[in-house]
Amino acid sequence: MRNTIHSVLRYSFKTRKTWWFTAIAKTKARYARTALGSFWLGISTLMTVLCLGFVYGTVFNVSNFKEYFIYLGIGLVIWTPISEAINQAPLIFITNSNSLKNSTIKPIFFVCQEWAFQVQSFMQAFIMVFIVFLIFSPGLVLNLVAAPLHFFNLLLFIFWLQLLISLLGTKFTDLFQLLPIITNLLFLLSPILYVKKSLGSFGFIADFNPIYQVLKLLRNSIIYGLPYFQLGFIVLIGNLIMLFLSIYVYTRMERKVIFYL
């Protein structure tokens, strides 16, 4: 098992320049005919934050709109790549079926490519939103010192989750219909639009939500400048365990993927 996992990691590392470049090309193609290009990633997020901030800020009777906009904006920026990764994962191998059938490219290549696309989209949106927030709260830039571990956890989480779902989605195509429903429910049940205390006695829902734990640690470290090292390392260990588990499942299914397409 160690050799097979090592070969997958070695192949992914060896082809890193290719899947990273193709992910960039995918982003450029997506905004090829637009005047602002990939800036729309940040603009769309800012517009969403502006609209939702005024609506839900009023509904929840928020006393400090500036703090609420920052809380909501950073939460949405982090949530977006997670939800996109979950929803797109079942289609990774199906979308690239021709390449898988007519070339020697391994399936893991396309998982890495989609992961790189999500990471690039996230970073572009995050940088733009963060720069805007710095205008209203310059102290946020110092808080980034507390966030590297949680950024790393987010990237690991997206990768293994996407890999695992892509393998399951290839065999069980109903996942493509089911996952958008699940992600919408998770979004509504996670303290992103509202603070955790609003859940009252149902706060345990957020405590047992792994997606929210990853999101919360990164968001809170950026907003409040707290490192949360202990919780961060616990999440890191969980991510590493799930990473190796998902790669192991991949090694067992790698040769079967082509037959499900």
C-alpha positions in Angstrom: 0.0 0.0 0.0 2.9 2.4 0.8 4.3 1.9 -2.6 1.1 2.6 -4.4 0.3 5.7 -2.4 3.9 6.9 -3.0 3.5 6.4 -6.7 0.3 8.5 -6.8 2.0 11.3 -4.9 5.1 11.1 -7.1 3.0 11.2 -10.3 1.0 14.2 -9.0 4.2 16.1 -8.1 5.8 15.2 -11.4 2.9 16.6 -13.4 2.3 19.6 -11.2 3.4 22.2 -13.8 1.0 20.7 -16.4 -2.1 20.5 -14.2 -1.4 23.9 -12.7 -1.0 25.5 -16.2 -4.2 23.8 -17.5 -6.1 25.1 -14.5 -4.9 28.7 -15.4 -6.0 28.1 -19.0 -9.4 27.0 -17.7 -9.8 30.2 -15.8 -8.8 32.3 -18.8 -11.2 30.5 -21.0 -14.0 31.0 -18.6 -13.6 34.8 -18.8 -12.1 35.0 -22.3 -14.7 37.5 -23.7 -15.1 39.6 -20.6 -13.5 43.0 -20.1 -12.5 42.4 -16.4 -11.5 38.8 -16.8 -11.0 36.9 -13.5 -11.6 40.1 -11.5 -15.3 39.0 -11.7 -14.5 36.4 -9.1 -13.9 39.0 -6.5 -16.5 41.4 -7.8 -19.3 38.8 -7.7 -18.3 37.9 -4.1 -18.3 41.6 -3.1 -21.7 42.1 -4.6 -23.1 39.1 -2.9 -21.7 40.3 0.5 -23.2 43.7 -0.1 -26.7 42.4 -0.8 -26.7 39.7 1.8 -25.1 41.9 4.4 -27.8 44.5 4.2 -30.6 42.0 4.1 -29.5 39.6 6.9 -27.8 42.4 8.9 -31.3 43.9 9.1 -33.0 40.6 9.8 -30.6 39.7 12.6 -30.6 43.2 13.9 -26.9 43.6 13.6 -25.5 46.4 15.7 -22.1 46.8 13.9 -22.5 46.5 10.2 -18.8 46.9 9.5 -17.9 43.8 11.6 -20.8 41.9 10.1 -19.7 42.6 6.5 -16.2 41.3 7.3 -17.5 38.3 9.1 -19.9 37.5 6.2 -17.5 38.3 3.4 -14.6 36.2 4.6 -17.0 33.3 5.4 -18.5 33.4 1.9 -15.0 33.5 0.3 -14.0 30.4 2.2 -17.3 28.6 1.6 -17.3 29.1 -2.1 -14.3 26.9 -3.1 -15.5 24.2 -0.7 -19.0 24.1 -2.1 -17.7 24.3 -5.7 -15.3 21.5 -5.1 -18.1 19.3 -3.7 -20.6 20.0 -6.4 -18.1 19.6 -9.3 -16.3 16.6 -8.0 -18.7 13.9 -9.4 -18.2 15.3 -12.9 -14.4 15.4 -13.0 -13.9 12.0 -14.6 -17.0 12.2 -16.7 -16.0 15.6 -18.2 -12.6 14.3 -19.0 -13.7 10.8 -20.2 -12.3 11.3 -23.7 -8.8 12.1 -22.4 -8.9 9.2 -20.0 -10.0 6.8 -22.8 -7.6 8.0 -25.4 -4.4 8.8 -23.5 -2.2 7.5 -20.8 -3.1 10.4 -18.4 -4.0 9.0 -15.0 -7.3 10.0 -13.4 -5.5 11.7 -10.5 -4.2 14.3 -12.9 -7.7 15.7 -13.5 -8.5 15.8 -9.8 -5.3 17.8 -9.3 -6.3 20.1 -12.2 -9.8 20.8 -10.7 -8.2 21.3 -7.3 -5.8 23.8 -8.8 -8.6 25.6 -10.5 -10.5 25.9 -7.2 -7.4 27.2 -5.4 -6.7 29.8 -8.0 -10.2 31.0 -8.0 -10.3 31.2 -4.2 -7.0 33.1 -4.0 -8.1 35.7 -6.6 -11.4 36.2 -4.9 -9.9 36.3 -1.4 -7.2 38.8 -2.3 -9.7 41.2 -3.9 -12.2 41.0 -1.0 -9.4 41.2 1.6 -8.0 44.4 0.0 -11.4 46.0 0.1 -11.9 45.0 3.8 -8.4 46.5 4.6 -9.8 49.9 3.7 -12.3 49.7 6.6 -10.2 47.6 8.9 -6.4 47.9 8.3 -5.5 45.8 11.3 -6.6 42.6 9.4 -3.3 42.5 7.6 -1.5 41.7 10.8 -4.0 38.9 11.6 -2.7 37.0 8.5 0.2 35.8 10.7 -2.2 33.6 12.6 -3.7 32.0 9.5 -1.1 30.0 7.5 -1.9 26.6 9.2 -5.6 27.1 8.6 -5.1 28.1 4.9 -3.1 24.8 4.5 -5.9 22.9 6.2 -8.4 24.4 3.8 -6.4 23.3 0.8 -5.9 19.8 2.1 -9.5 19.5 3.0 -10.7 20.5 -0.5 -8.3 18.1 -2.2 -9.1 14.9 -0.3 -12.8 15.7 -0.3 -12.9 16.3 -4.0 -10.9 13.1 -4.7 -13.1 10.9 -2.6 -16.4 12.4 -4.0 -15.1 12.1 -7.6 -14.4 8.4 -7.1 -17.8 7.8 -5.6 -19.6 10.0 -8.1 -18.1 8.0 -11.0 -19.8 4.9 -9.8 -22.9 6.4 -8.2 -24.0 9.2 -10.6 -27.0 10.1 -8.4 -24.5 12.0 -6.3 -24.4 14.8 -8.8 -28.1 15.4 -8.1 -27.8 14.9 -4.4 -24.7 17.0 -3.5 -26.2 20.4 -4.4 -29.0 19.8 -2.0 -26.6 18.7 0.7 -24.3 21.8 0.2 -27.3 24.1 0.3 -28.4 22.6 3.6 -24.9 22.7 5.0 -24.7 26.4 4.1 -27.9 27.2 5.8 -27.0 25.1 8.9 -23.5 26.6 9.2 -22.9 29.9 11.0 -21.9 31.8 7.9 -24.8 34.2 7.5 -25.2 34.4 11.2 -23.1 33.8 14.4 -23.1 30.4 16.1 -25.1 31.6 19.1 -28.1 32.3 16.9 -28.5 28.5 16.7 -29.2 28.4 20.4 -29.6 24.8 21.7 -28.9 23.5 18.2 -25.3 24.8 18.3 -24.1 21.2 18.4 -25.0 21.0 14.6 -22.1 23.4 13.9 -19.7 21.5 16.3 -20.2 18.2 14.4 -19.9 19.9 10.9 -16.4 19.3 9.6 -16.8 21.8 6.8 -17.7 24.5 9.3 -14.7 23.6 11.6 -12.3 24.2 8.7 -14.1 27.4 7.7 -14.4 28.7 11.3 -10.7 28.3 12.1 -9.5 30.2 9.0 -12.2 32.9 9.3 -11.7 33.6 13.0 -7.9 33.6 12.7 -8.1 36.3 10.0 -10.8 38.4 11.8 -9.5 38.1 15.3 -5.8 37.3 14.9 -6.0 34.2 17.1 -3.8 31.2 15.9 -5.9 28.3 17.3 -2.9 26.1 17.1 -4.3 23.2 19.1 -7.5 22.9 17.1 -5.6 23.6 13.9 -3.2 20.7 14.5 -6.1 18.4 15.3 -7.8 19.3 12.0 -4.4 18.9 10.2 -4.1 15.3 11.6 -7.6 14.6 10.5 -6.9 16.0 7.0 -3.8 13.9 6.6 -5.6 10.7 7.7 -8.4 11.4 5.2 -5.9 12.3 2.5 -4.1 9.0 2.7 -7.4 7.2 3.0 -8.8 8.9 -0.1 -5.5 8.1 -2.0 -5.8 4.5 -0.9 -9.4 4.3 -2.2 -8.1 5.9 -5.5 -5.4 3.2 -5.9 -8.1 0.5 -5.5 -10.3 2.2 -8.1 -7.9 3.7 -10.5 -8.1 1.0 -13.1 -11.9 0.6 -12.7 -12.7 4.3 -13.3 -12.5 3.9 -17.1 -15.2 1.2 -17.0 -17.7 3.5 -15.2 -17.4 6.2 -17.9 
